[in-house]
Amino acid sequence: MDLLTGPTEVPAVIVSAVVQGELLAMKPFPGPNGLVARAAGRLVLVQRGLDPKAVSVPDAGHFAREPEYRGAAATYATGTADGVRAWLRHCCAAIAAGAAEGRAICDLV
């Protein structure tokens, strides 16, 4: 909870990735952990001002790179520096792709 609400100089994309990665690693729910983790990550992006209007589509970035998403999430759960690094790289790429998707949708409207 402190990670979500506490003050930090850490970029929103990193906080979002860590929140999502932690939820995926903990598997706190009997069902849709991925869905809940992605939603929590998205809320961080909105709350921390990276996507204040919630127009990006980060899930599109994760789904476009699904094998990497699963692999990076699994390596994040190991807690190793390489695992965390792989997850952060994946999330940054997915969020960038999601921003591009959101812009494309806005351009159509």
C-alpha positions in Angstrom: 0.0 0.0 0.0 2.9 2.4 0.8 4.2 1.8 -2.8 0.9 3.0 -4.2 0.2 6.0 -2.0 3.6 7.1 -0.7 5.5 10.0 -2.2 8.4 9.0 -4.5 10.6 10.4 -7.2 10.4 7.1 -9.0 8.8 7.4 -12.5 5.2 6.3 -12.7 6.0 3.6 -15.3 8.4 1.9 -12.8 5.9 2.1 -9.9 3.2 0.7 -12.1 5.4 -2.2 -13.2 6.4 -3.0 -9.7 2.8 -2.9 -8.4 1.8 -5.2 -11.3 4.7 -7.5 -10.9 4.2 -7.9 -7.1 0.5 -8.8 -7.6 1.4 -11.3 -10.3 4.1 -12.8 -8.1 1.8 -13.0 -5.0 -1.2 -14.4 -6.8 -3.5 -13.2 -4.0 -6.7 -14.2 -5.7 -8.1 -17.6 -6.7 -9.0 -16.3 -10.2 -7.9 -13.5 -12.5 -4.7 -12.3 -10.9 -3.4 -11.0 -14.2 -6.5 -8.9 -14.8 -6.3 -7.4 -11.3 -2.6 -6.8 -11.6 -2.9 -5.0 -14.9 -5.8 -2.9 -13.6 -3.8 -1.9 -10.6 -0.8 -1.0 -12.8 -3.1 1.1 -15.0 -4.5 2.9 -11.9 -1.0 3.8 -10.9 -0.4 5.4 -14.3 -3.5 7.4 -14.0 -3.0 8.4 -10.4 0.6 9.4 -10.8 -0.2 11.6 -13.8 1.4 9.6 -16.6 -2.0 8.9 -18.2 -4.4 11.3 -16.3 -7.2 10.9 -18.8 -6.8 7.1 -19.0 -6.6 7.1 -22.8 -3.6 4.7 -23.2 -4.2 1.0 -23.6 -1.3 -0.7 -21.8 -3.0 -4.1 -22.0 -2.6 -4.0 -25.8 1.1 -3.7 -25.3 1.1 -6.7 -22.9 -1.0 -8.8 -25.2 1.0 -8.0 -28.3 4.0 -9.4 -26.4 2.2 -12.2 -24.5 5.0 -14.8 -24.4 7.4 -12.1 -23.2 4.7 -10.9 -20.7 4.4 -14.4 -19.1 8.2 -15.0 -19.1 9.1 -11.7 -17.7 6.4 -12.0 -15.0 7.8 -15.4 -14.0 11.4 -14.1 -13.9 10.2 -11.1 -11.8 8.8 -13.5 -9.3 12.2 -15.0 -8.7 13.3 -11.6 -7.2 16.6 -11.7 -9.0 18.1 -8.5 -10.5 17.9 -10.0 -14.0 14.2 -11.0 -13.4 13.3 -7.5 -12.2 15.2 -5.9 -15.1 13.4 -8.1 -17.7 10.0 -7.3 -16.2 10.7 -3.5 -16.1 11.9 -3.6 -19.7 8.8 -5.5 -20.8 6.5 -3.1 -18.9 8.1 0.0 -20.4 7.8 -1.4 -23.9 4.2 -2.5 -23.3 3.2 0.9 -21.8 4.8 2.7 -24.8 2.9 0.5 -27.2 -0.3 1.1 -25.2 0.3 4.8 -25.5 0.6 4.5 -29.3 -2.6 2.4 -29.4 -4.4 5.0 -27.3 -3.3 7.8 -29.6 -4.4 5.8 -32.7 -7.8 5.4 -31.1 -8.1 9.1 -30.3 -7.1 10.0 -33.8 -10.0 7.9 -35.1 -12.5 9.6 -32.9 
